[in-house]
Amino acid sequence: MTPHQQYIQSVIDKSLTSHSEFSAAFQFPIYLIPKEMIDLSKPPVNDEIVYWKAIPANISDEEFVAFESTIGYPLPETYKAFLSYKYFIELNFGHEACFFRHTASWSQDYYENISGIIKEETFDVGYFPFATNTDIGYFCFDTKNAAPDNEYRVVTYDREYGIEAYPSTVGQFTFIDFINELEATLYEWEQRKNNS
Protein backbone atom coordinates (compact mmCIF):
# COMPACT_ATOMS: atom_id res chain seq x y z
CA MET A 1 0.00 0.00 0.00
CA THR A 2 1.34 3.41 -0.95
CA PRO A 3 1.56 6.34 1.48
CA HIS A 4 -1.17 8.11 -0.52
CA GLN A 5 -3.47 5.09 -0.20
CA GLN A 6 -2.88 4.92 3.56
CA TYR A 7 -3.52 8.63 3.93
CA ILE A 8 -6.71 8.56 1.84
CA GLN A 9 -8.05 5.63 3.88
CA SER A 10 -7.32 7.39 7.16
CA VAL A 11 -9.12 10.56 6.00
CA ILE A 12 -12.17 8.56 4.82
CA ASP A 13 -12.29 6.84 8.21
CA LYS A 14 -12.06 10.20 10.00
CA SER A 15 -14.98 11.52 7.99
CA LEU A 16 -17.08 8.43 8.66
CA THR A 17 -16.36 8.45 12.40
CA SER A 18 -16.55 12.20 12.96
CA HIS A 19 -20.32 12.05 13.30
CA SER A 20 -22.05 10.80 16.42
CA GLU A 21 -23.16 7.19 16.53
CA PHE A 22 -26.76 8.00 15.64
CA SER A 23 -26.10 10.98 13.38
CA ALA A 24 -28.60 12.12 10.79
CA ALA A 25 -25.73 11.90 8.30
CA PHE A 26 -26.16 8.13 8.35
CA GLN A 27 -29.96 8.19 7.94
CA PHE A 28 -31.44 7.68 4.49
CA PRO A 29 -34.62 6.39 2.86
CA ILE A 30 -34.50 2.60 2.90
CA TYR A 31 -35.20 2.33 -0.83
CA LEU A 32 -31.96 4.25 -1.58
CA ILE A 33 -29.71 1.96 0.44
CA PRO A 34 -28.46 -1.38 -0.91
CA LYS A 35 -29.51 -4.18 1.44
CA GLU A 36 -25.93 -5.02 2.45
CA MET A 37 -25.38 -1.41 3.56
CA ILE A 38 -28.37 -1.15 5.92
CA ASP A 39 -27.04 -0.94 9.48
CA LEU A 40 -29.16 -3.47 11.33
CA SER A 41 -27.36 -2.72 14.60
CA LYS A 42 -29.31 0.55 14.87
CA PRO A 43 -33.08 0.79 15.16
CA PRO A 44 -34.79 2.36 12.13
CA VAL A 45 -35.85 5.98 12.51
CA ASN A 46 -39.26 5.03 11.09
CA ASP A 47 -40.70 2.70 8.44
CA GLU A 48 -38.94 4.54 5.64
CA ILE A 49 -35.72 5.93 7.17
CA VAL A 50 -32.91 3.64 8.31
CA TYR A 51 -29.21 3.91 9.12
CA TRP A 52 -26.59 2.98 6.56
CA LYS A 53 -23.04 1.79 7.11
CA ALA A 54 -19.94 1.98 4.97
CA ILE A 55 -18.66 -1.39 3.77
CA PRO A 56 -15.40 -2.44 2.10
CA ALA A 57 -15.33 -1.68 -1.62
CA ASN A 58 -14.50 -4.44 -4.02
CA ILE A 59 -13.52 -2.88 -7.35
CA SER A 60 -11.29 -4.88 -9.65
CA ASP A 61 -8.70 -3.45 -12.02
CA GLU A 62 -10.87 -4.76 -14.86
CA GLU A 63 -13.83 -2.70 -13.63
CA PHE A 64 -11.68 0.42 -13.54
CA VAL A 65 -10.39 -0.28 -17.06
CA ALA A 66 -13.98 -0.76 -18.32
CA PHE A 67 -15.14 2.46 -16.65
CA GLU A 68 -12.18 4.42 -18.01
CA SER A 69 -12.88 3.04 -21.47
CA THR A 70 -16.51 4.18 -21.18
CA ILE A 71 -15.68 7.70 -20.01
CA GLY A 72 -12.79 8.11 -22.43
CA TYR A 73 -9.90 8.97 -20.12
CA PRO A 74 -7.99 7.41 -17.21
CA LEU A 75 -8.84 8.15 -13.59
CA PRO A 76 -6.22 9.59 -11.23
CA GLU A 77 -4.46 6.86 -9.26
CA THR A 78 -5.31 8.63 -6.00
CA TYR A 79 -9.01 8.78 -6.93
CA LYS A 80 -8.97 5.05 -7.73
CA ALA A 81 -7.44 4.47 -4.28
CA PHE A 82 -10.29 6.55 -2.81
CA LEU A 83 -12.97 4.56 -4.68
CA SER A 84 -11.32 1.23 -3.84
CA TYR A 85 -11.51 1.63 -0.07
CA LYS A 86 -15.16 1.77 1.02
CA TYR A 87 -18.66 2.03 -0.35
CA PHE A 88 -20.81 4.74 1.22
CA ILE A 89 -24.13 6.47 0.67
CA GLU A 90 -22.76 9.92 1.38
CA LEU A 91 -19.30 11.05 2.45
CA ASN A 92 -19.36 14.53 3.92
CA PHE A 93 -16.35 16.61 4.93
CA GLY A 94 -17.52 19.23 7.38
CA HIS A 95 -20.08 20.51 4.88
CA GLU A 96 -17.29 21.62 2.53
CA ALA A 97 -17.61 18.74 0.07
CA CYS A 98 -19.93 15.79 -0.22
CA PHE A 99 -18.72 12.90 -2.36
CA PHE A 100 -21.20 11.19 -4.64
CA ARG A 101 -23.03 8.04 -3.62
CA HIS A 102 -20.60 5.14 -4.02
CA THR A 103 -21.99 1.60 -3.80
CA ALA A 104 -21.34 -1.74 -5.50
CA SER A 105 -23.10 -0.26 -8.54
CA TRP A 106 -20.59 2.62 -8.47
CA SER A 107 -20.32 3.21 -12.22
CA GLN A 108 -24.12 3.44 -12.52
CA ASP A 109 -24.22 5.62 -9.39
CA TYR A 110 -21.77 7.98 -11.07
CA TYR A 111 -23.97 8.58 -14.11
CA GLU A 112 -27.04 9.10 -11.93
CA ASN A 113 -25.14 11.83 -10.05
CA ILE A 114 -24.19 13.79 -13.17
CA SER A 115 -27.29 13.36 -15.33
CA GLY A 116 -28.82 16.14 -17.41
CA ILE A 117 -27.42 19.63 -17.72
CA ILE A 118 -24.50 19.01 -15.35
CA LYS A 119 -23.24 16.25 -17.64
CA GLU A 120 -23.47 18.53 -20.67
CA GLU A 121 -21.70 21.44 -19.00
CA THR A 122 -18.94 19.46 -17.30
CA PHE A 123 -18.34 15.85 -18.27
CA ASP A 124 -19.07 16.33 -21.98
CA VAL A 125 -16.41 19.06 -22.23
CA GLY A 126 -13.62 17.35 -20.27
CA TYR A 127 -14.48 18.06 -16.63
CA PHE A 128 -15.14 15.02 -14.44
CA PRO A 129 -17.43 15.91 -11.48
CA PHE A 130 -16.70 13.81 -8.38
CA ALA A 131 -18.30 15.66 -5.43
CA THR A 132 -20.75 18.44 -4.67
CA ASN A 133 -19.50 21.78 -3.44
CA THR A 134 -21.80 22.70 -0.52
CA ASP A 135 -24.90 22.47 -2.69
CA ILE A 136 -23.82 25.28 -5.03
CA GLY A 137 -21.81 23.35 -7.57
CA TYR A 138 -19.37 20.54 -8.15
CA PHE A 139 -15.73 19.68 -7.69
CA CYS A 140 -14.33 18.34 -10.97
CA PHE A 141 -11.14 16.94 -12.44
CA ASP A 142 -9.89 19.00 -15.38
CA THR A 143 -9.01 16.11 -17.70
CA LYS A 144 -7.30 18.52 -20.08
CA ASN A 145 -4.71 19.36 -17.43
CA ALA A 146 -2.93 16.29 -16.02
CA ALA A 147 0.19 15.77 -13.96
CA PRO A 148 1.94 12.36 -13.75
CA ASP A 149 -0.30 9.35 -12.93
CA ASN A 150 -3.28 11.21 -14.45
CA GLU A 151 -3.43 13.47 -11.43
CA TYR A 152 -5.72 16.11 -12.87
CA ARG A 153 -6.10 19.63 -11.56
CA VAL A 154 -9.20 20.04 -9.36
CA VAL A 155 -11.57 22.82 -10.44
CA THR A 156 -15.01 23.94 -9.29
CA TYR A 157 -18.14 24.21 -11.41
CA ASP A 158 -21.16 26.30 -10.61
CA ARG A 159 -24.10 26.99 -12.92
CA GLU A 160 -23.73 30.75 -12.53
CA TYR A 161 -19.96 31.09 -12.94
CA GLY A 162 -18.98 27.98 -14.92
CA ILE A 163 -15.56 26.37 -14.38
CA GLU A 164 -13.07 28.08 -12.08
CA ALA A 165 -9.75 27.12 -10.54
CA TYR A 166 -10.13 25.79 -7.04
CA PRO A 167 -10.24 28.98 -4.91
CA SER A 168 -7.35 28.31 -2.54
CA THR A 169 -4.84 27.16 -5.09
CA VAL A 170 -1.94 28.27 -7.16
CA GLY A 171 -0.80 25.95 -9.93
CA GLN A 172 -1.65 22.27 -10.10
CA PHE A 173 -3.99 21.22 -7.27
CA THR A 174 -4.61 17.48 -7.45
CA PHE A 175 -6.88 15.03 -5.66
CA ILE A 176 -4.39 14.30 -2.88
CA ASP A 177 -4.07 18.06 -2.25
CA PHE A 178 -7.87 18.25 -2.17
CA ILE A 179 -8.08 15.40 0.37
CA ASN A 180 -5.44 17.14 2.50
CA GLU A 181 -7.47 20.35 2.49
CA LEU A 182 -10.69 18.48 3.30
CA GLU A 183 -8.99 16.81 6.27
CA ALA A 184 -8.05 20.25 7.60
CA THR A 185 -11.62 21.48 7.04
CA LEU A 186 -12.99 18.43 8.83
CA TYR A 187 -10.68 19.09 11.78
CA GLU A 188 -11.83 22.74 11.97
CA TRP A 189 -15.47 21.69 11.74
CA GLU A 190 -15.01 19.15 14.56
CA GLN A 191 -13.32 21.80 16.73
CA ARG A 192 -16.22 24.22 16.22
CA LYS A 193 -18.71 21.44 16.97
CA ASN A 194 -16.85 20.46 20.16
CA ASN A 195 -16.62 24.09 21.33
CA SER A 196 -20.29 24.87 20.84
Secondary structure, DSSP 4 states (H G I P E B T S, - for coil): --HHHHHHHHHHHHHHHSS-TT-GGGEEEGGGS-GGGB-TTS--SSSSEEEB--EE----HHHHHHHHHHHTSPPPHHHHHHHHHEEBS-EEETTTEEEPPB-TTHHHHHHHHTTTHHHHHTGGGTEEEEEEETTTEEEEEEEEEEEGGGEEEEEEEETTTEEEE-TT-SS---HHHHHHHHHHHHHHHHHHHHH-
